[in-house]
Amino acid sequence: MKDSTMNTSLGNIVIDNDVIAQYAGTVAMESSGVVGMAGINVKDGLVSLLKKENLTRGISVSKKGNKLTLSFHIIVAYGVNILTVADNLIETVKYRVEEFTGLEVDKVNIYVEGVKVID
């Protein structure tokens, strides 16, 4: 499904999934330990760090019923506790996306695609 739709007494609200992905990516970039979103080249199997204008390529949004599922492909900073970073990211994204959209976030999947040393 391309868009998330809510029916209200005044009419329908349609939120494009790219809008949700862009917002979720911005929230993720504010999380401690996340260096950026990962882009995966299917042909070569190479992972690259995406620039801020391409954040949505590292995030997928799907909707079943009235619930959203968000999947993040991230690169984390070297030396961080990955479980702590993932838990923090899940909690923060779930709360902020639900507050932003008014839709329930059912799942947040985290795929750690790489580690980067930060100077």
N, C-alpha and C positions, 0 to 999 in steps of 0.2 A: 504494500500500500504506500503510495507516494506522500499522502498528506494525513495529518491528524485532524479529525473533525469533532467538534463538540456542538451539540444542539442545545440552545437556550430558548427561553420563552420569547426572546426578541428576534431570534434568527439563528443561523449557523455561523460558527467560527471555524475557519480552516487554517491550520498552521502547517506550512510546508516542512517536511522532515529535515530539509537542509537548514532551516532556521533553527530548529531544535539542536541539530548537530553543531552548528556554528556557536550557539550559546553554550552548549555542553563543552565544546573544545576550549572556549575562553575560560570557563570555570576550571577545567582540568589544568590549563596552563598556569593558573594561580596557585595550584596545589604544590606543596613542598615535595621535592624529590622527583617531580615530573619535568623532564627536559623538553619533551615535545611529543608530537604525534608521529607515528611511523607510517611511511608509505612503503608498500611492498610491491616490487616488480615481479609479477607472476612469471614472466618469461625467464628471468635470470635468478629469481629467488632472493634478490638483494633487498635489504631494508635500508631506507634512507630517512633522515630527519626532515620533516616537512616544515616549510616556512609558514608563518602565521596566516598568510592569505590562503593556504591550502589545508587548513585544519580539518575540514570536513572529509577529506580523503582518508583520514585515519579513524573515522568514527562512522558507525552505521546505526541507523534508527529504524526500528520496526514497531508495529502496533498490532496487538491482538486484542480484540474487544476494545475496552477503554484503557488498556495498560500498555505502557511503552517498554521496550527493551533497548538498551543502549550498549553498544560494543565499542570499546576503545582499544586501539593498537598504539601502545606508548613506548617511549624510550625513557628510562629512568637514569638518575645520576648515580655514578659509581660510589659505592660505600653506604648507600641507604638501605634500610630494611624494606625489602620489596613488599612484604605482607602489610607493614604499617602504611606504606605509601598507597597500596591498593585499597586498604580499608578506609583510609582517609578520603581517597578519591571517590569511592563508592558512596560514602556517607554524604559528602559535600555535593556531588553531582545530583544524587537522588533528591536531596532537600531543595537545592536551587532550581532544578528543572521542574519539579512539581510546583514550586512557588511561582515560577515564570509562566508555565503553560496552563496550570490548573488540571493537568492530567497526571494520573498515577504512574510512577515508574516502578515496574514489577522487577526488572533485573538490570544490573549493570555488570557487564562482562569486561574483564580486563585481560588483555593479551600483552605481556611484556615482550617486545620484539628486539630490545637491545639495551645496552648500558653505555653511557658516555661519561668520560672523565671530564669534570668541570674544573677549569683553572681558578 
